[in-house]
Amino acid sequence: MASNAIETRELSKNYKELKAVDKVSLVVEKGTIFGLLGPNGAGKTTLISMLVTMRKPSGGSAKVNGFDIEREAGKVRESIGIVFQDQSLDDELTAKENLEMHAAMYNVPKGERRKRIEGMVKLVGLEEQLNKEVKTFSGGMKRRLEIARGLVHHPKILFLDEPTIGLDPQTRTSIWDYIKKLNREKGITIILTTHYMDEADSVCGKVAIIDHGKIIAEGGPKQMKNELGGDVVSIECANSEKCRKQLEGFAWVKNAVKHGGTVDARVEKGEEKIPKILAFAAKKGIMVKSVSLRKPSLDDVFIHYTGRTIREQEASPGAAMRLRRKAWGQKR
């Protein structure tokens, strides 16, 4: 039995001159919820696509559930579940038919399929919708069905690529409740990517920040926030770029980052620094609209290492279905 769910060693994927994933070495322990965080184009989806055997690496090696992703690709696939960023259900079929088709593809014995399907739809709260066509489902219901489908063959690892993108906040919260329940009650290892730092902070036991194809930081969310230290003073002002430049001139400002009309300054003893910031702004003729004080968040950790915030970007429709066909239908 493998001691870890995932182990990679200098795993790489190159597209001509582009290093999409650049010598990533990573260990994910069994039974954890592990988040891959990074801006669009950072390499996180490419990394997952290699781990689930959808793309061959250019270099390095990786094991998933103890199976080599190249030499034992079939065994890797049998031991994992995948929920793609794009919706990939057949809308013309019922929820039950979608689940039955997936169970058959994974060779789940006929005698077990009904029991497994009933157990999965109960877990995600879709018992009443089992015999309804998927085209009648809301976005949140479809996502819950996809999670159920990804689990019907009893995988040891569930990969979730941006599982809540495009969903409303209430639905996002309910989806994460189901995912945490899976991890807690079934012991399934969860590997996810997300643009939502608040989600990663509340859900993940460990995260890795990936940028330009490299892992640049890794650890528990609480640990990473504590390592930053200090407080964050957020200043909403009329000339945010001027404010940022002026704040960077103070020795007691660890860093100042502008996003939109707001500047986040990381300082020690923030409550003592706010009067100084207001006084300096008045002296420089910078109109301050509001000031707030908080402890560092995972957003601040991300900004600290990458110098920018994550921005949600819609993926192209239908991409997941094309990738699914490629993953399960191509000759290797």
CORPE-V164671 format. One record per pair of residues at least 6 apart in sequence whose C-alpha atoms are under 7 Angstrom apart, sorted by the first residue. I is the first residue (numbers start at 1). GAP is how many residues later the second one is. D is the distance in whole Angstrom. If there is no record, write none. Layout:
i:I gap:GAP d:D
i:I gap:GAP d:D
This chain:
i:2 gap:63 d:6
i:2 gap:64 d:5
i:4 gap:24 d:6
i:4 gap:25 d:5
i:4 gap:26 d:5
i:4 gap:61 d:7
i:5 gap:23 d:6
i:5 gap:24 d:5
i:5 gap:25 d:5
i:5 gap:59 d:6
i:5 gap:60 d:5
i:6 gap:21 d:6
i:6 gap:22 d:5
i:6 gap:57 d:6
i:6 gap:58 d:5
i:6 gap:59 d:6
i:7 gap:19 d:6
i:7 gap:20 d:5
i:7 gap:21 d:7
i:7 gap:55 d:6
i:7 gap:56 d:5
i:7 gap:57 d:7
i:8 gap:16 d:7
i:8 gap:17 d:5
i:8 gap:18 d:5
i:8 gap:19 d:7
i:8 gap:53 d:6
i:8 gap:54 d:4
i:8 gap:55 d:6
i:9 gap:15 d:6
i:9 gap:16 d:4
i:9 gap:17 d:7
i:9 gap:51 d:6
i:9 gap:52 d:5
i:9 gap:53 d:6
i:10 gap:13 d:4
i:10 gap:14 d:5
i:10 gap:15 d:5
i:10 gap:50 d:5
i:10 gap:51 d:7
i:11 gap:11 d:7
i:11 gap:12 d:5
i:11 gap:13 d:5
i:11 gap:14 d:7
i:11 gap:46 d:7
i:11 gap:48 d:6
i:11 gap:49 d:4
i:11 gap:50 d:5
i:11 gap:51 d:7
i:12 gap:9 d:5
i:12 gap:10 d:5
i:12 gap:11 d:5
i:12 gap:12 d:7
i:12 gap:45 d:6
i:12 gap:46 d:5
i:12 gap:47 d:5
i:12 gap:48 d:6
i:13 gap:6 d:6
i:13 gap:7 d:6
i:13 gap:8 d:5
i:13 gap:9 d:7
i:13 gap:44 d:5
i:13 gap:45 d:5
i:13 gap:46 d:7
i:14 gap:6 d:6
i:14 gap:7 d:7
i:14 gap:44 d:6
i:19 gap:194 d:6
i:20 gap:23 d:5
i:20 gap:26 d:7
i:20 gap:192 d:7
i:20 gap:193 d:5
i:21 gap:22 d:5
i:21 gap:25 d:7
i:21 gap:26 d:6
i:21 gap:192 d:4
i:21 gap:193 d:6
i:22 gap:191 d:5
i:22 gap:192 d:5
i:23 gap:37 d:7
i:24 gap:190 d:6
i:24 gap:191 d:6
i:30 gap:159 d:6
i:31 gap:152 d:7
i:31 gap:156 d:5
i:31 gap:157 d:5
i:31 gap:158 d:4
i:32 gap:157 d:5
i:32 gap:158 d:6
i:32 gap:173 d:6
i:33 gap:156 d:6
i:33 gap:157 d:5
i:33 gap:158 d:6
i:33 gap:171 d:5
i:33 gap:172 d:6
i:33 gap:173 d:7
i:34 gap:156 d:6
i:34 gap:157 d:5
i:34 gap:158 d:6
i:34 gap:170 d:6
i:34 gap:171 d:6
i:34 gap:172 d:5
i:34 gap:173 d:6
i:35 gap:156 d:6
i:35 gap:157 d:5
i:35 gap:158 d:6
i:35 gap:165 d:6
i:35 gap:169 d:6
i:35 gap:171 d:6
i:35 gap:172 d:4
i:35 gap:173 d:6
i:36 gap:8 d:6
i:36 gap:156 d:6
i:36 gap:157 d:5
i:36 gap:171 d:6
i:36 gap:172 d:5
i:36 gap:173 d:6
i:36 gap:174 d:7
i:37 gap:156 d:6
i:37 gap:157 d:6
i:37 gap:158 d:7
i:37 gap:171 d:6
i:37 gap:172 d:5
i:37 gap:173 d:6
i:38 gap:6 d:7
i:38 gap:171 d:6
i:38 gap:172 d:5
i:38 gap:173 d:6
i:38 gap:272 d:7
i:39 gap:271 d:5
i:39 gap:272 d:7
i:42 gap:168 d:6
i:42 gap:169 d:5
i:42 gap:170 d:5
i:42 gap:171 d:5
i:43 gap:167 d:7
i:43 gap:168 d:7
i:43 gap:169 d:7
i:43 gap:170 d:5
i:44 gap:166 d:7
i:49 gap:6 d:6
i:50 gap:6 d:6
i:50 gap:7 d:6
i:51 gap:13 d:7
i:51 gap:18 d:6
i:52 gap:25 d:7
i:53 gap:16 d:6
i:53 gap:20 d:6
i:54 gap:273 d:5
i:62 gap:6 d:6
i:62 gap:7 d:6
i:63 gap:6 d:6
i:64 gap:12 d:6
i:67 gap:8 d:7
i:67 gap:9 d:6
i:69 gap:7 d:6
i:78 gap:28 d:7
i:79 gap:76 d:5
i:79 gap:77 d:6
i:79 gap:78 d:7
i:80 gap:75 d:5
i:80 gap:76 d:6
i:80 gap:77 d:5
i:80 gap:78 d:6
i:81 gap:69 d:5
i:81 gap:70 d:6
i:81 gap:74 d:6
i:81 gap:76 d:6
i:81 gap:77 d:5
i:81 gap:78 d:6
i:82 gap:68 d:5
i:82 gap:76 d:6
i:82 gap:77 d:5
i:82 gap:78 d:6
i:83 gap:63 d:6
i:83 gap:64 d:6
i:83 gap:67 d:6
i:83 gap:76 d:6
i:83 gap:77 d:5
i:83 gap:78 d:6
i:83 gap:80 d:7
i:84 gap:76 d:6
i:84 gap:77 d:5
i:84 gap:236 d:6
i:85 gap:76 d:5
i:85 gap:77 d:5
i:85 gap:78 d:6
i:85 gap:235 d:7
i:86 gap:231 d:7
i:86 gap:232 d:7
i:86 gap:233 d:7
i:86 gap:234 d:5
i:87 gap:233 d:7
i:88 gap:232 d:6
i:88 gap:233 d:5
i:89 gap:9 d:7
i:90 gap:8 d:7
i:91 gap:42 d:7
i:91 gap:43 d:5
i:91 gap:44 d:5
i:92 gap:41 d:6
i:92 gap:42 d:7
i:92 gap:43 d:6
i:93 gap:40 d:5
i:93 gap:41 d:6
i:94 gap:36 d:7
i:94 gap:37 d:5
i:94 gap:38 d:5
i:94 gap:39 d:4
i:94 gap:40 d:5
i:95 gap:35 d:5
i:95 gap:36 d:6
i:95 gap:37 d:6
i:95 gap:38 d:6
i:95 gap:39 d:6
i:96 gap:34 d:5
i:96 gap:35 d:6
i:99 gap:18 d:7
i:99 gap:50 d:5
i:102 gap:47 d:7
i:103 gap:10 d:7
i:103 gap:49 d:6
i:103 gap:50 d:6
i:106 gap:47 d:6
i:108 gap:45 d:6
i:116 gap:36 d:6
i:117 gap:35 d:6
i:120 gap:28 d:5
i:120 gap:32 d:7
i:121 gap:6 d:5
i:121 gap:27 d:6
i:124 gap:20 d:6
i:124 gap:24 d:7
i:124 gap:54 d:6
i:139 gap:28 d:7
i:140 gap:27 d:7
i:140 gap:31 d:6
i:144 gap:31 d:7
i:156 gap:32 d:5
i:156 gap:33 d:6
i:157 gap:31 d:6
i:157 gap:32 d:5
i:157 gap:33 d:6
i:158 gap:30 d:7
i:158 gap:31 d:6
i:158 gap:32 d:5
i:158 gap:33 d:6
i:159 gap:31 d:6
i:159 gap:32 d:5
i:159 gap:33 d:6
i:160 gap:31 d:6
i:160 gap:32 d:5
i:160 gap:33 d:6
i:161 gap:31 d:6
i:161 gap:32 d:5
i:162 gap:30 d:7
i:162 gap:31 d:5
i:162 gap:32 d:5
i:164 gap:8 d:6
i:182 gap:6 d:6
i:183 gap:6 d:6
i:195 gap:115 d:6
i:195 gap:116 d:7
i:195 gap:117 d:6
i:197 gap:101 d:6
i:197 gap:102 d:6
i:201 gap:20 d:6
i:201 gap:97 d:6
i:205 gap:15 d:6
i:206 gap:13 d:5
i:206 gap:14 d:4
i:206 gap:15 d:6
i:207 gap:11 d:6
i:207 gap:12 d:6
i:207 gap:13 d:6
i:207 gap:14 d:7
i:208 gap:7 d:7
i:208 gap:9 d:6
i:208 gap:10 d:4
i:208 gap:11 d:7
i:209 gap:6 d:6
i:209 gap:7 d:6
i:209 gap:8 d:5
i:209 gap:9 d:6
i:210 gap:6 d:6
i:221 gap:77 d:7
i:224 gap:77 d:7
i:225 gap:71 d:6
i:225 gap:72 d:6
i:225 gap:73 d:6
i:225 gap:76 d:6
i:230 gap:36 d:7
i:230 gap:37 d:5
i:230 gap:38 d:4
i:230 gap:39 d:7
i:231 gap:35 d:6
i:231 gap:36 d:5
i:231 gap:37 d:6
i:231 gap:38 d:7
i:231 gap:39 d:5
i:231 gap:62 d:7
i:231 gap:63 d:6
i:231 gap:64 d:5
i:231 gap:65 d:6
i:232 gap:32 d:6
i:232 gap:33 d:6
i:232 gap:34 d:4
i:232 gap:35 d:6
i:232 gap:38 d:7
i:232 gap:61 d:6
i:232 gap:62 d:5
i:232 gap:63 d:6
i:232 gap:64 d:6
i:233 gap:31 d:6
i:233 gap:32 d:5
i:233 gap:33 d:6
i:233 gap:37 d:6
i:233 gap:58 d:7
i:233 gap:59 d:6
i:233 gap:60 d:5
i:233 gap:61 d:7
i:234 gap:28 d:7
i:234 gap:29 d:6
i:234 gap:30 d:4
i:234 gap:31 d:6
i:234 gap:57 d:6
i:234 gap:58 d:5
i:234 gap:59 d:6
i:235 gap:27 d:5
i:235 gap:28 d:5
i:235 gap:29 d:6
i:235 gap:53 d:7
i:235 gap:55 d:6
i:235 gap:56 d:5
i:235 gap:57 d:7
i:236 gap:25 d:6
i:236 gap:26 d:4
i:236 gap:27 d:6
i:236 gap:52 d:6
i:236 gap:53 d:5
i:236 gap:54 d:5
i:236 gap:55 d:6
i:237 gap:24 d:6
i:237 gap:25 d:6
i:237 gap:49 d:7
i:237 gap:50 d:6
i:237 gap:51 d:4
i:237 gap:52 d:5
i:238 gap:23 d:7
i:238 gap:48 d:7
i:238 gap:49 d:6
i:238 gap:50 d:7
i:239 gap:47 d:6
i:240 gap:18 d:7
i:240 gap:21 d:5
i:240 gap:22 d:6
i:240 gap:23 d:6
i:241 gap:17 d:7
i:244 gap:12 d:6
i:244 gap:13 d:7
i:244 gap:14 d:6
i:244 gap:19 d:6
i:247 gap:6 d:7
i:247 gap:9 d:7
i:248 gap:7 d:6
i:248 gap:8 d:6
i:252 gap:15 d:6
i:253 gap:12 d:6
i:253 gap:13 d:6
i:253 gap:14 d:5
i:254 gap:12 d:5
i:254 gap:13 d:6
i:255 gap:10 d:6
i:255 gap:11 d:6
i:256 gap:7 d:6
i:256 gap:8 d:6
i:256 gap:9 d:4
i:256 gap:10 d:6
i:257 gap:6 d:6
i:257 gap:7 d:5
i:257 gap:8 d:7
i:258 gap:6 d:6
i:270 gap:23 d:7
i:281 gap:6 d:7
i:302 gap:7 d:7
i:303 gap:6 d:6
